[in-house]
């Protein structure tokens, strides 16, 4: 088992920030990387055994949450036991990348992942550059190079520019200097840490006055720090959790709650048991799912230069 090289799936092409997160998570061991075009492809790769881990960006300090991952986490945690086992918070430094010889006034459009474009919207607006969404920050650069475009650029990493021998026309194009993305490591049936943790859970409670206040008071009374709370439409999920929605129009407006909190693991597990007492039920099933207990990460700044050679040294 010591020689086992796990396969890590990430969304995007080589040179995407998710590649950097992957090699940083597993910097002390050899790994195989599996670039995936679609979000679901990563989860299906682990479910089928083609990959052992997923590395996914769950939220950005500028662009907000990546809701597709929240929905997939619920779906695969319920049906296949997927769990979060680690996190990484990375400062993201974007760059405007073009074919050689292109000037800033030549660029009429940039292509990139929707999250990257959202993080650079002021930079693009000030220069009257249109934004076109693509599946990946790094993958579109090869298309721009092959097409020889002089009026189209990409927003992506320094590594992606070096990989394809493209020109970095402008560095640090993100609108906010403090631009961080939180990445998660996801797998099936992972081990839990033993002391202070961050915990992620999903739950549904009755849509009635005071229900959410009653639920959140469980955490306050135990000294647990809630660090994130998201809502998603219950009827929008593709999982069996749709059964918890009420009938008729009222059920259309029922919600899932995604909640991250920190504390000692035994206290975190205790509050989850209390949460089950207040959550919705259906034929004996309870609308509570633990997405994982994992170490809380510090912020790191590692994206300002090429990383592949650095990570391999």
VOKEKE-394367 format. One line per 5 residues: number of its first residue (from 1); their letters; for each residue x, y, z of N, C-alpha, C, O. Coordinates in steps of 0.2 Angstrom, whole numbers, plus 5000, padded with zeros to 4 digits. Atoms other than C-alpha are relative to their C-alpha. Layout:
// residues N
NUM) A) X:Y:Z:X:Y:Z:X:Y:Z:X:Y:Z | ... $
END
This chain:
// residues 313
1) XXXXX) 5004:4994:5000:5000:5000:5000:5004:5006:5000:5002:5012:4998 | 4996:4994:5000:5015:5012:5003:5001:5002:4993:5003:5008:4992 | 4998:4998:5007:5018:5012:4984:4994:5002:4996:4994:5003:4990 | 5006:4999:5003:5000:5015:4980:5000:5008:4998:5001:5012:5002 | 5001:4993:5002:4998:5031:4969:4993:5001:4998:4990:4999:4993 $
6) XXXXX) 5007:4999:5001:4980:5037:4970:4999:5005:4994:5004:5009:4992 | 5002:4996:5006:4971:5045:4955:4996:5006:5003:4991:5004:5006 | 5003:4994:4997:4965:5063:4959:4996:5003:4994:4999:5005:4989 | 5004:4996:5005:4951:5070:4948:4998:5007:5001:4997:5009:5007 | 5001:4993:4999:4949:5088:4945:4996:5003:4994:4997:5000:4988 $
11) XXXXX) 5004:4997:5006:4938:5099:4933:5005:5005:4997:5007:5009:5000 | 4996:4995:5004:4947:5108:4919:5006:4996:4997:5007:4990:4998 | 4994:5003:5004:4963:5105:4909:5006:5001:5005:5006:5005:5010 | 4994:4999:4997:4981:5104:4915:5002:5008:5000:5001:5011:4995 | 4999:4993:5000:4986:5122:4921:4994:5003:5004:4995:5009:5005 $
16) XXXXX) 5006:4997:4996:4969:5125:4930:5002:5000:5007:5006:4997:5009 | 4998:4999:4993:4970:5131:4948:4998:4993:5004:5001:4992:5009 | 5001:5007:4996:4962:5114:4953:5005:4995:4999:5006:4991:5003 | 4994:5004:5000:4978:5106:4947:5004:5001:5005:5007:4997:5008 | 4995:4998:4995:4988:5116:4958:4997:4998:5007:5001:4995:5011 $
21) XXXXX) 5003:5003:4993:4976:5112:4973:5001:4993:5001:5003:4990:5006 | 4999:5007:4999:4977:5094:4969:5007:4998:5002:5008:4994:5006 | 4993:5002:4998:4996:5093:4969:5002:5003:5007:5007:5000:5010 | 4998:4997:4994:4997:5104:4984:4997:4995:5006:5000:4994:5011 | 5003:5004:4995:4985:5093:4994:5004:4993:5001:5005:4991:5006 $
26) XXXXX) 4997:5007:4999:4995:5077:4990:5008:5001:4998:5011:4997:4995 | 4993:4998:5001:5012:5086:4990:5005:4995:5002:5011:4995:5000 | 4995:5005:4997:5020:5072:5000:5000:4993:4997:5003:4988:5000 | 5000:5007:5003:5016:5057:4988:4999:5001:4993:4997:5006:4990 | 5001:5000:5007:5015:5053:4970:4993:4999:4998:4990:4994:5002 $
31) XXXXX) 5007:5001:5002:4998:5054:4962:5000:5000:4992:5004:5003:4989 | 5002:5000:5007:4990:5052:4945:4994:5005:4999:4990:5005:5004 | 5005:4995:5000:4980:5067:4939:4995:4998:4994:4997:4995:4989 | 5005:5001:5004:4963:5065:4930:4996:5006:4998:4991:5007:5002 | 5004:4994:5002:4957:5081:4921:4993:4998:4997:4993:4993:4993 $
36) XXXXX) 5007:5001:5002:4938:5081:4918:4997:5006:4998:4998:5012:5000 | 5003:4994:5002:4928:5092:4908:4994:5002:5004:4993:5008:5005 | 5006:4999:4996:4912:5091:4918:5000:4999:5007:5004:4994:5009 | 5000:5001:4993:4908:5092:4936:4999:4993:5002:5002:4990:5006 | 5003:5007:4998:4898:5076:4937:5005:4994:4998:5006:4989:5001 $
41) XXXXX) 4995:5005:5002:4912:5067:4928:5005:4998:5005:5007:4992:5006 | 4996:5002:4994:4923:5068:4943:4997:4995:5005:5000:4991:5007 | 5003:5004:4995:4911:5061:4955:4998:4993:4997:4999:4988:5001 | 5001:5006:5003:4907:5047:4943:5006:4996:4999:5006:4990:4999 | 4994:5003:5000:4925:5043:4941:5002:4997:5007:5005:4991:5007 $
46) XXXXX) 4999:5003:4993:4927:5040:4960:4995:4994:5001:4997:4989:5004 | 5005:5006:4999:4911:5030:4960:5001:4994:4997:5000:4989:4999 | 4998:5006:5004:4917:5019:4947:5006:4997:5001:5008:4991:4999 | 4993:5002:4998:4934:5017:4954:5006:5002:4995:5011:5000:4996 | 4995:4997:5004:4943:5026:4940:5005:5005:5003:5010:5006:5001 $
51) XXXXX) 4996:4995:4996:4949:5039:4953:4998:4999:5007:4993:4995:5009 | 5001:5001:4993:4951:5039:4971:4998:5006:5004:4995:5006:5009 | 5001:4994:4996:4949:5057:4976:4997:5005:4995:4999:5005:4989 | 5002:4994:5004:4940:5073:4969:5003:5006:5004:5003:5006:5010 | 4998:4994:4998:4948:5090:4971:4995:5005:4997:4995:5006:4991 $
56) XXXXX) 5005:4996:5003:4934:5103:4969:5000:5007:5003:5000:5007:5009 | 5000:4994:4997:4933:5122:4971:4992:5001:5003:4988:5001:4998 | 5007:4999:4998:4917:5125:4982:4998:5007:5001:4992:5008:5001 | 5002:4993:4999:4917:5144:4985:5006:5004:4999:5012:5003:5000 | 4995:4995:5001:4927:5160:4981:4998:5006:5003:4992:5008:5004 $
61) XXXXX) 5002:4994:4996:4928:5175:4991:4997:5006:4996:4994:5011:4999 | 5003:4995:5005:4923:5186:4976:4994:4998:4997:4989:5001:4997 | 5005:5003:5004:4912:5175:4965:4995:4996:5004:4989:4995:5001 | 5005:5004:4996:4903:5166:4979:5001:4992:4999:5006:4990:4997 | 5000:5007:5000:4898:5148:4980:4999:4997:4993:4996:5000:4988 $
66) XXXXX) 5001:5004:5006:4899:5135:4966:4995:4995:5001:4996:4989:5004 | 5005:5004:4998:4882:5128:4968:4999:4993:4997:4997:4988:5000 | 5000:5007:5003:4884:5113:4956:5003:4995:5004:5001:4989:5005 | 4997:5004:4996:4896:5106:4968:4996:4998:5006:4996:4992:5009 | 5005:5001:4994:4884:5108:4983:4995:4994:4998:4994:4990:5002 $
71) XXXXX) 5005:5005:5002:4871:5098:4973:5003:4993:4999:5000:4988:5001 | 4997:5007:5001:4883:5084:4968:5002:4997:5007:5002:4991:5007 | 4998:5002:4993:4889:5083:4986:4994:4996:5003:4995:4991:5006 | 5006:5003:4997:4872:5080:4992:4998:4993:4997:4997:4988:5000 | 5002:5006:5004:4868:5067:4978:5004:4994:5002:5002:4989:5003 $
76) XXXXX) 4996:5005:4999:4883:5057:4980:5002:4998:5007:5004:4992:5009 | 4999:5002:4993:4884:5058:4999:4994:4995:5002:4995:4991:5006 | 5006:5004:4998:4866:5051:5000:5001:4993:4997:4999:4988:5000 | 5001:5006:5004:4868:5037:4987:5007:4996:5001:5006:4990:5000 | 4993:5004:5001:4887:5032:4988:5005:5002:5006:5010:4999:5006 $
81) XXXXX) 4996:4999:4994:4894:5039:5005:5006:5004:4999:5011:5003:5002 | 4995:4996:5001:4905:5052:4998:5001:5005:5006:4996:5007:5009 | 4999:4996:4995:4913:5063:5011:5006:5005:4999:5010:5003:4994 | 4995:4996:5001:4924:5078:5012:5006:4998:5006:5004:4997:5011 | 4995:5002:4995:4941:5074:5021:5006:5006:5001:5010:5005:5005 $
86) XXXXX) 4995:4995:5000:4951:5090:5018:4998:5007:4996:4994:5006:4992 | 5001:4994:5004:4951:5108:5012:5007:5004:4999:5011:5003:5003 | 4994:4996:5002:4963:5121:5005:4997:5007:4998:4993:5007:4994 | 5002:4993:5002:4961:5140:5004:5006:5004:4996:5011:5005:4999 | 4995:4998:5004:4971:5147:4990:4999:5007:4997:4993:5008:4994 $
91) XXXXX) 5000:4994:5003:4974:5165:4984:5000:4999:4993:5005:4996:4990 | 5000:5001:5007:4969:5166:4966:5002:5006:4996:4999:5011:4997 | 4997:4994:5004:4979:5177:4954:4999:4999:4993:5002:4994:4990 | 5002:5001:5007:4971:5178:4937:5005:5004:4995:5008:5009:4997 | 4996:4996:5005:4980:5184:4921:4996:5000:4993:4993:4995:4992 $
96) XXXXX) 5003:4999:5007:4975:5190:4904:5005:4997:4995:5011:4999:4995 | 4995:5003:5004:4983:5178:4892:4998:5000:4992:4992:4999:4991 | 5002:4999:5007:4984:5180:4873:5006:4997:4995:5011:4995:4998 | 4995:5002:5005:4994:5175:4857:5005:5005:5000:5004:5011:5002 | 4994:4995:4999:5011:5183:4856:4999:5005:4994:4997:5004:4989 $
101) XXXXX) 5001:4994:5005:5011:5200:4848:4994:5004:5001:4993:5009:4998 | 5007:4997:4999:4993:5204:4853:5001:5006:5006:5004:5005:5011 | 5000:4995:4995:4991:5221:4862:4993:5001:5004:4988:4998:5001 | 5006:4999:4996:4978:5226:4875:4994:5003:4996:4989:5001:4997 | 5006:4996:5004:4968:5237:4863:4998:4995:4995:4992:4996:4992 $
106) XXXXX) 5002:5005:5005:4967:5222:4851:4994:4995:5003:4990:4992:4999 | 5004:5005:4996:4957:5211:4864:4993:5002:5000:4992:5007:5004 | 5008:4998:5000:4938:5212:4861:4996:4995:5004:4991:4997:5007 | 5003:5005:4997:4934:5196:4870:5004:4996:5004:5010:4994:5002 | 4996:5005:4996:4940:5184:4884:4996:4994:5001:4990:4995:5002 $
111) XXXXX) 5004:5007:4999:4935:5166:4887:5003:4997:5006:5009:4997:5007 | 4998:5004:4994:4936:5157:4904:4994:4997:5003:4988:4997:5001 | 5006:5003:4996:4926:5148:4917:4996:5006:5003:4999:5011:5004 | 5005:4995:4997:4911:5158:4924:5003:5003:5006:5002:5009:5007 | 4998:4998:4994:4919:5159:4941:5006:5005:4999:5006:5010:5002 $
116) XXXXX) 4994:4995:5001:4935:5167:4934:4998:5006:4997:5001:5012:4999 | 5002:4994:5003:4926:5179:4923:4996:5005:5006:4997:5011:5006 | 5004:4996:4994:4915:5184:4939:5005:5004:5004:5004:5009:5007 | 4995:4997:4996:4931:5188:4948:5004:5005:4997:5008:5009:5000 | 4996:4995:5004:4938:5199:4934:4995:5005:4997:4997:5008:4992 $
121) XXXXX) 5005:4996:5004:4922:5208:4929:5002:5007:5000:5000:5010:4994 | 4998:4993:5000:4928:5225:4934:5006:5002:4995:5006:5007:4991 | 4995:4999:5005:4944:5223:4924:4998:5000:4993:5000:5004:4989 | 5003:5000:5007:4935:5218:4909:4996:5005:4998:4996:5008:4992 | 5004:4994:5001:4922:5231:4910:5003:5006:4999:5001:5010:4994 $
126) XXXXX) 4996:4994:5000:4934:5245:4912:5004:5000:4993:5005:5006:4990 | 4997:5001:5007:4942:5239:4895:4996:4999:4995:4998:4998:4989 | 5005:5001:5005:4926:5236:4886:5001:4993:4997:5001:4993:4991 | 4998:5006:5003:4931:5218:4884:4994:4995:5002:4992:4995:5008 | 5006:5005:4999:4916:5205:4882:5003:4994:5003:5009:4992:5002 $
131) XXXXX) 4999:5007:4997:4916:5189:4892:4996:4995:4997:4990:4995:4996 | 5004:5006:5003:4912:5172:4885:5002:4994:5005:5008:4993:5006 | 4999:5005:4995:4910:5158:4897:5002:4993:4997:4999:4991:4991 | 4998:5007:5003:4919:5141:4894:5000:4995:5006:4999:4998:5012 | 5000:5005:4995:4921:5125:4904:5006:5001:5005:5006:4998:5010 $
136) XXXXX) 4994:5000:4997:4938:5129:4910:5005:5006:4999:5004:5010:4994 | 4996:4994:5001:4951:5143:4913:5006:4998:4996:5008:5002:4992 | 4994:5002:5003:4966:5133:4906:4998:4997:4993:5002:4998:4988 | 5002:5003:5006:4957:5123:4892:4999:5004:4994:5001:5002:4988 | 5002:4996:5006:4952:5137:4881:5006:5003:4997:5006:5005:4991 $
141) XXXXX) 4994:4997:5003:4970:5143:4879:5002:4997:4994:5005:5000:4989 | 4998:5004:5006:4974:5129:4867:4996:5002:4994:4998:5002:4988 | 5005:4998:5006:4959:5134:4856:5002:5007:4998:5002:5008:4991 | 4998:4993:5002:4964:5152:4856:5007:5000:4996:5008:5003:4991 | 4994:5001:5003:4982:5147:4851:4999:4997:4993:5002:4999:4988 $
146) XXXXX) 5000:5004:5006:4977:5134:4838:4996:5005:4994:4997:5004:4988 | 5003:4996:5005:4965:5147:4830:5003:5006:4998:5001:5010:4993 | 4996:4994:5001:4978:5161:4830:4996:5006:5001:4998:5011:4998 | 5004:4994:4999:4966:5173:4837:5004:5006:5002:5008:5005:5007 | 4996:4994:4998:4972:5191:4838:4995:5005:5005:4998:5009:5008 $
151) XXXXX) 5005:4996:4997:4956:5198:4846:4997:4997:5006:4992:4999:5009 | 5003:5004:4995:4952:5185:4859:5006:4997:5005:5011:4995:5003 | 4995:5002:4995:4961:5181:4875:4997:4995:5005:4991:4993:5004 | 5002:5004:4994:4959:5170:4891:5002:5003:5006:5007:5006:5007 | 4999:4998:4993:4958:5173:4909:5002:4993:5003:4998:4988:5004 $
156) XXXXX) 4998:5006:4998:4969:5159:4917:5006:5001:5004:5008:5007:5006 | 4995:4999:4996:4984:5155:4927:5007:5001:4997:5007:5000:4991 | 4993:5000:5003:5003:5158:4924:5002:4994:4998:5005:4994:4992 | 4998:5006:5002:5006:5140:4923:4997:4998:4993:5000:4995:4989 | 5003:5002:5006:4993:5138:4909:5003:5004:4994:5004:5001:4988 $
161) XXXXX) 4996:4996:5005:5002:5152:4899:5006:4997:4998:5008:4996:4992 | 4993:5003:5001:5019:5144:4901:4999:4993:4996:5003:4991:4992 | 5001:5006:5003:5012:5127:4896:4999:5000:4992:5002:4996:4989 | 5001:4999:5007:5007:5133:4879:5004:5006:4997:5002:5008:4991 | 4996:4995:5003:5020:5146:4876:4996:5006:4998:4997:5009:4992 $
166) XXXXX) 5004:4995:5001:5007:5160:4877:5003:5006:5004:5007:5006:5008 | 4997:4993:4997:5010:5179:4882:4995:5002:5005:4989:5002:5004 | 5004:4997:4995:5004:5186:4898:4999:5007:4999:5004:5011:5000 | 5001:4993:5002:4997:5203:4893:4999:5004:5007:5001:5010:5007 | 5001:4996:4994:4991:5208:4911:5000:4995:5006:4996:4990:5005 $
171) XXXXX) 5000:5004:4994:4994:5200:4928:4995:5003:5005:4994:5009:5005 | 5004:4998:4995:4983:5200:4943:4994:5004:4998:4992:5010:5000 | 5006:4997:5003:4967:5204:4933:4994:4999:5005:4989:5002:5003 | 5005:5001:4995:4956:5199:4948:4998:5007:5003:5002:5011:5004 | 5003:4994:4997:4945:5213:4955:5002:5002:5007:5003:5008:5009 $
176) XXXXX) 4999:4999:4993:4950:5211:4973:5007:4996:5001:5008:4990:4999 | 4993:5003:4999:4968:5207:4979:4999:4994:5005:5002:4989:5004 | 5001:5006:4996:4961:5196:4993:4994:4996:4997:4989:4995:4999 | 5005:5004:5004:4953:5184:4981:5002:4993:5001:5007:4990:4998 | 4998:5007:4998:4953:5166:4988:4995:4995:4998:4989:4997:4998 $
181) XXXXX) 5005:5005:5001:4945:5150:4983:5002:4994:5005:5007:4993:5006 | 4999:5006:4995:4942:5136:4995:4998:4993:4996:4993:4992:4993 | 5000:5006:5003:4945:5119:4988:4999:4994:5005:5001:4995:5011 | 5001:5006:4996:4939:5102:4995:5003:4994:4997:5003:4993:4991 | 4998:5007:5002:4946:5084:4994:4994:4996:5002:4992:4996:5008 $
186) XXXXX) 5006:5004:4999:4931:5072:4992:5002:4993:4998:5005:4992:4993 | 4999:5007:5001:4932:5053:4993:4994:4996:5002:4989:4999:5005 | 5005:5004:4997:4922:5038:4998:5002:4997:5006:5008:4994:5006 | 4998:5003:4993:4922:5033:5016:5007:5001:5003:5011:4997:5004 | 4994:4998:4998:4936:5043:5021:5001:5000:5008:4996:5000:5011 $
191) XXXXX) 4999:4999:4993:4944:5044:5039:4998:5006:5003:4999:5011:4999 | 5001:4994:4996:4939:5057:5052:5006:5002:5004:5009:4998:5007 | 4995:4998:4995:4951:5068:5061:4997:4999:5007:4992:4997:5008 | 5002:5002:4993:4951:5066:5080:4999:5006:5005:4997:5005:5011 | 5001:4994:4996:4951:5084:5087:4996:5005:4998:4990:5004:4996 $
196) XXXXX) 5004:4994:5002:4946:5101:5082:4999:4999:4992:5003:4997:4989 | 5002:5002:5007:4937:5100:5065:4996:5006:4997:4993:5010:5001 | 5005:4997:5004:4927:5109:5052:4995:4995:4998:4997:4989:4996 | 5005:5005:5002:4910:5100:5049:4996:5003:4995:4994:5009:4995 | 5005:4998:5005:4899:5101:5034:4994:4996:5000:4995:4990:5000 $
201) XXXXX) 5006:5004:5000:4881:5096:5035:4995:5003:4995:4995:5009:4994 | 5006:4998:5004:4865:5097:5024:4994:4998:5004:4994:4992:5007 | 5006:5002:4997:4848:5097:5032:4994:5004:4998:4994:5009:4994 | 5006:4996:5001:4830:5102:5030:4996:5000:5006:4995:4995:5010 | 5005:4999:4994:4818:5109:5043:4993:5002:4998:4993:5005:4992 $
206) XXXXX) 5006:4997:5002:4800:5113:5043:5000:5007:4999:5003:5011:5002 | 5000:4993:5002:4796:5129:5034:4994:5003:5004:4989:5004:5002 | 5005:4997:4995:4787:5138:5049:5004:5005:5004:5010:5004:5005 | 4997:4995:4996:4790:5152:5060:5005:4997:5006:5003:4993:5010 | 4996:5002:4994:4805:5150:5072:5004:4994:4999:5008:4992:5003 $
211) XXXXX) 4997:5007:5001:4811:5133:5064:5008:5001:4999:5011:4997:5002 | 4993:4999:5001:4828:5140:5058:5003:5002:5006:5009:5000:5008 | 4997:4997:4994:4831:5150:5074:5001:4994:5005:5006:4994:5008 | 5000:5006:4996:4827:5134:5084:5006:4996:4999:5010:4993:5003 | 4995:5004:5002:4839:5124:5074:5007:5003:5001:5012:5000:5004 $
216) XXXXX) 4993:4996:4999:4854:5137:5074:5002:5000:5008:5007:5001:5009 | 4998:4999:4993:4852:5139:5093:5003:4993:5003:5007:4994:5008 | 4996:5006:4998:4858:5121:5095:5007:5001:4999:5011:4998:5004 | 4993:4999:5001:4875:5126:5088:5003:5005:5005:5008:5005:5008 | 4998:4995:4995:4876:5142:5099:5000:4998:5007:5005:4999:5011 $
221) XXXXX) 5001:5002:4993:4871:5133:5115:5006:4995:5001:5008:4994:5007 | 4995:5005:4999:4886:5121:5112:5007:5004:4999:5012:5000:4998 | 4994:4996:5001:4899:5135:5108:5003:4998:4993:5009:4999:4992 | 4998:5001:5006:4900:5130:5090:5000:5006:4995:4995:5009:4996 | 5000:4994:5004:4905:5143:5077:4998:4998:4993:5001:4994:4989 $
226) XXXXX) 5003:5001:5007:4894:5143:5061:5004:5005:4996:5004:5011:4996 | 4996:4996:5005:4906:5149:5047:4997:5001:4993:4999:5005:4989 | 5004:4999:5007:4894:5147:5032:4993:4997:5000:4993:4991:5003 | 5007:5003:5000:4876:5144:5029:4997:5002:4993:4997:5008:4991 | 5002:4999:5007:4869:5142:5011:4993:4997:5000:4991:4992:5003 $
231) XXXXX) 5007:5003:5001:4851:5138:5005:5000:4998:4993:5002:5002:4988 | 5001:5002:5007:4846:5128:4989:4993:4998:5000:4991:4995:5005 | 5007:5002:5000:4829:5124:4983:5000:4992:5000:5003:4989:4997 | 5000:5007:4999:4824:5107:4989:4997:4996:4994:4999:4991:4992 | 5003:5003:5006:4813:5103:4973:5005:5000:4995:5004:4996:4990 $
236) XXXXX) 4996:5000:5006:4828:5107:4962:5005:4994:5001:5009:4993:4996 | 4995:5005:4999:4839:5093:4969:4998:4994:4996:4992:4992:4996 | 5002:5006:5004:4840:5077:4958:5000:4994:5005:5000:4988:5002 | 4999:5006:4995:4842:5066:4974:4993:4998:5003:4988:5001:5002 | 5006:5002:4997:4829:5056:4983:4997:5005:5006:4992:5004:5008 $
241) XXXXX) 5002:4995:4995:4828:5071:4995:4994:5004:4998:4991:5007:5002 | 5006:4997:5002:4814:5078:4985:4994:4998:5003:4989:5001:5004 | 5005:5003:4996:4803:5067:4995:4998:5004:5006:4993:5004:5009 | 5001:4996:4994:4805:5079:5010:4996:5006:4998:4993:5009:5003 | 5004:4994:5002:4796:5093:5000:4993:4999:5001:4990:4993:5000 $
246) XXXXX) 5007:5000:4999:4778:5097:5004:4997:5000:4994:5000:5002:4988 | 5004:5001:5006:4765:5094:4991:4997:5007:4998:4996:5011:5002 | 5003:4994:5003:4758:5108:4980:5005:5006:5000:5011:5005:5000 | 4996:4994:5001:4765:5126:4978:5004:5001:5006:5010:5003:5006 | 4996:4999:4994:4771:5126:4996:5007:4997:5000:5012:4999:5002 $
251) XXXXX) 4994:5005:5000:4783:5112:4993:5006:5003:4995:5012:5002:4996 | 4995:4997:5005:4791:5122:4978:5004:5005:5004:5010:5006:5001 | 4995:4995:4996:4798:5135:4991:5003:4997:5006:5006:5001:5010 | 4996:5003:4995:4805:5122:5003:5008:5000:4998:5010:5000:4992 | 4993:5000:5001:4824:5123:5005:5004:4995:5004:5002:4992:5009 $
256) XXXXX) 4994:5004:4997:4840:5113:5009:5004:5006:5003:5005:5011:5001 | 4995:4996:4997:4852:5121:5021:5007:4996:5000:5007:4991:5003 | 4993:5003:4999:4871:5118:5019:5003:5005:5005:5003:5011:5005 | 4997:4996:4994:4880:5123:5035:5007:4997:5001:5008:4991:5002 | 4993:5002:4998:4899:5123:5039:5000:5003:5007:4999:5009:5008 $
261) XXXXX) 4998:4997:4993:4904:5125:5058:5006:4996:5002:5008:4991:5000 | 4994:5002:4997:4919:5122:5068:4999:4998:5008:4995:5001:5011 | 5000:5002:4993:4922:5114:5085:5004:4993:5001:5007:4990:4997 | 4998:5007:4998:4928:5098:5094:4996:4995:4997:4990:4996:4997 | 5004:5005:5004:4923:5083:5084:4994:4996:5004:4989:4995:5002 $
266) XXXXX) 5006:5003:4996:4913:5075:5099:4994:5004:5001:4989:5002:5001 | 5006:4995:4999:4903:5091:5101:4996:5001:4993:4990:5001:4993 | 5003:5000:5007:4900:5092:5082:4996:4994:4999:4990:4995:4996 | 5004:5006:5001:4894:5074:5082:4994:5001:5004:4988:4998:5002 | 5006:4999:4996:4882:5078:5096:4995:5004:4998:4989:5003:4998 $
271) XXXXX) 5005:4995:5003:4874:5093:5088:4997:4997:4994:4991:4999:4993 | 5003:5003:5006:4871:5083:5072:4995:4995:5003:4989:4995:4999 | 5006:5004:4997:4861:5070:5083:4994:5004:5002:4989:5002:5001 | 5006:4996:4998:4851:5084:5090:4997:5003:4994:4991:5004:4994 | 5003:4997:5006:4849:5091:5073:4995:4995:4997:4990:4997:4994 $
276) XXXXX) 5004:5005:5002:4841:5075:5068:4993:5000:5003:4988:4998:5000 | 5007:4999:4996:4827:5078:5081:4996:5005:4997:4990:5005:4998 | 5004:4994:5002:4822:5094:5073:4999:5000:4992:4995:5004:4989 | 5000:5000:5007:4824:5089:5054:4994:4997:4998:4990:4993:5001 | 5006:5003:5003:4810:5084:5042:5002:4992:4999:5007:4990:4999 $
281) XXXXX) 4999:5007:5001:4807:5065:5041:4995:4998:4994:4990:5001:4993 | 5004:5003:5005:4799:5054:5028:5000:4993:5000:5006:4990:4998 | 5000:5007:4999:4794:5036:5031:5007:4997:5004:5010:4992:5002 | 4994:5002:4996:4808:5035:5044:5007:5003:4998:5011:5002:5002 | 4994:4997:5002:4821:5044:5034:5001:5007:5003:4996:5010:5003 $
286) XXXXX) 4999:4993:4997:4829:5060:5042:5004:5004:4995:5008:5002:4992 | 4996:4995:5005:4834:5075:5031:5006:5003:5003:5006:5009:5004 | 4994:4998:4998:4851:5076:5038:5006:4996:4997:5005:4990:4997 | 4995:5004:5003:4867:5071:5029:5007:5004:5002:5007:5010:5001 | 4993:4997:4998:4885:5074:5036:5004:4999:4994:5006:4994:4991 $
291) XXXXX) 4996:5000:5006:4896:5079:5021:5007:4999:5002:5012:4997:4998 | 4993:5002:4998:4912:5077:5032:5002:5004:5006:5000:5009:5007 | 4996:4997:4995:4923:5081:5047:5007:5000:4997:5010:4995:4996 | 4993:4999:5003:4940:5088:5041:5003:5006:5003:5000:5010:5007 | 4996:4995:4997:4954:5099:5046:4998:5007:4997:4997:5007:4991 $
296) XXXXX) 5001:4993:5003:4951:5118:5044:5007:5003:4998:5012:5003:5001 | 4994:4997:5003:4964:5126:5032:5002:5007:5002:4997:5011:5003 | 4998:4993:5000:4974:5142:5033:5000:5002:4993:5000:4998:4988 | 5000:4997:5006:4975:5154:5019:5007:4999:4997:5012:4999:5001 | 4993:5001:5002:4990:5151:5007:5000:5004:4993:4995:5005:4989 $
301) XXXXX) 4999:4996:5006:4997:5161:4992:5005:4997:4996:5011:4998:4997 | 4995:5004:5004:5005:5150:4979:4999:5000:4993:5001:4996:4989 | 5002:5000:5007:4998:5155:4962:5003:5005:4996:5001:5006:4990 | 4997:4994:5004:5008:5170:4957:5005:4998:4995:5007:5002:4991 | 4994:5002:5004:5021:5160:4947:4998:4992:4997:4993:4989:4999 $
306) XXXXX) 5001:5007:5002:5023:5143:4938:5000:4995:5006:5004:4997:5011 | 5000:5004:4994:5019:5129:4950:5003:4993:4999:5005:4989:5004 | 4999:5007:5001:5022:5112:4942:5007:4998:5002:5008:4993:5005 | 4993:5002:4998:5041:5112:4943:5001:5001:5008:5005:4997:5011 | 4999:4999:4992:5040:5119:4961:4997:4995:5004:5000:4992:5009 $
311) XXX) 5004:5005:4996:5028:5106:4967:5004:4993:4999:5003:4989:5003 | 4997:5006:5001:5039:5092:4959:5007:5000:5003:5010:4995:5003 | 4993:5000:4997:5055:5098:4968:5000:4998:5007:5005:4998:5011 $
END
